[in-house]
Amino acid sequence: MSTYRPPDPKALSFGDICEASFLVSIADDSLTCPVFPTKLATDAGQTTTVFLRQNRRGTRFVVAGRPTERAVVLSDSCAIETALGRGPRQAHGKIWFAPLEREKPPKEGKMVTPPPEGEEEEERAGRMLNPYKRQTLQPDPAHDPDIWRVLVADAFPVDAKTVLDALVHHRTTFLLFSLVDDVAVELRARWSAFSVRAGPFVALDNAENLLTRLQQAGVEEESAKAACAAINKTSDAGWRLDAQSFENAGTLSSGNDLGEDIRALVDDLEVVRAKADHAHQLFSELLDQLDATSVIAETDDSATQV
């Protein structure tokens, strides 16, 4: 299974893996970060990473998040294009990254408890931490043999001018590779769930809550489960449309063949329509059940009053 692919030689995109010293020292981006007077720097440094910045106003201390030299791009293509500048417009604003942390191998002699049979890694992780906060990148022999974790909760902005300078003058060492589509879509889902509560993880949460409400209302269990599963699949298909084919078709600097992009868009729309039609049918049947339940309840109330 592949995790990475070669990066686009002409653009910076969501899911690109970058490596640079300025992803550790955020001196060039310190105006966006909390700055403490010297007398407070020692206290701040006990729990955070502190960098010195010297300018015309003297020495200041910049408090950063988790330091890293390798990070993955979280900004979408449109935001990146705007930040890096279009035509005569100069680079301005910020580009968001999430730090990558190399997973340490287990200590020699330490026993690793195997997971219960049939339980996937993400199911185990969901019990221990917010599943939106991080994502594991599996080894890819063709690009990187190590296991990395994307720390979504520690995302940070970088000045667009600094990123543009790296792309122009140090592109081959700055831009390592890109996430393959399936892995990038999963990361986009986690980032959207963590930052704006949107996407498949949130849709699944909503579907589970809706199932509870339907069961409490007396709807037959199998019908309720089937309908909630159908609408969750519809939401997921819509998300993939937005995160893949629609994103690709709407990226000005993609360099892709327009016909291929539209064909992919049409294919994804067909999938969304089929799943939406199925969900519509199931929920229409649930309405009949709810209406029948409501009539029975009204009849029972009338009989009680008499």
C-alpha positions, 0 to 999 in steps of 0.5 A: 500500500502506498502512502506517498507519491511524487509532489507536483513540480509546479504547485503546492497542495494540501497533503504535501510533505515539507521539510525546512528549518523554519518549521522549527524556528518560527522567528519569521512568523513571530508576529502571529504568535504570543510574545512575552517580555523577557521576565516571563520567558523563563516561566513560559519556557517551562511548558512551551518552546520559546524562540528568541527574536531580535528586531528594532524593538529589541529581544522578544520571546516567541512562544511556539507549539510543538517544534518540528522540521517536517510538516504536511500542508493543511491549507486548500489549493485556493487558499494556497494560490491566494497566499502565494500570490497570483500574477502581479500580487505578492505573497501575503498571509499564512499557509497552515501546516500540521507537524509530523512526529516519527513514531518511536519503535517499541523498546527492546524487551517490552511486550506489546499487547496484541489488539482484540481479534477483528479490531482495527487500529482506528477503533482502538485509537478512538477509545483513547483519544479524540480521533480528529487530532492525529493520523498515522502515516504508514511506511512506504518503501518507495519514499519513507520506511518510517511510521509518522503521525500527523499531529492535527491538533498542533497545526500552525501557520507559516508566513506565505513569503517564507514558504514561497522563498523555499519553493523558489530557491530550495524546492527539491529539499523543501518539498519531499513528496505528497500524500496519495489521494485516499490518505489525503482525503482522510487527513482532510476529514480529520482537519475539517472535523477538528477545525470547523466540525465538518466532514465524514467524522462529524457525519458519522457522529450525527448519524449515530445520534440520529439513530438513537433518536429514531429508536427512542421514537419507536422506529423499528431498529433495522430500518433505522440502522439502514437509513442512518447508514445510507445517509452517512454513505451519502454524506461521505460520497459528497465529501469525496466529491468536494475533496477530490474531483471538485477540488481538482476541477476548481484548481487554476494551477493544477495543469490537469486535462480539463476533460479528465477533471470534468469526467471525474466530477461526473463520475462522483456526481453519479455516485452521490446521486445513487446514494442520495436516492437510496437514502431518500427512499429509506427515510421516506419509509421512516416517515411512514413509520413515524406517522403511524406511531404518532397516530397510535399515540394520539389514539391512546391519549384519546382513549385515556381521556375518555 
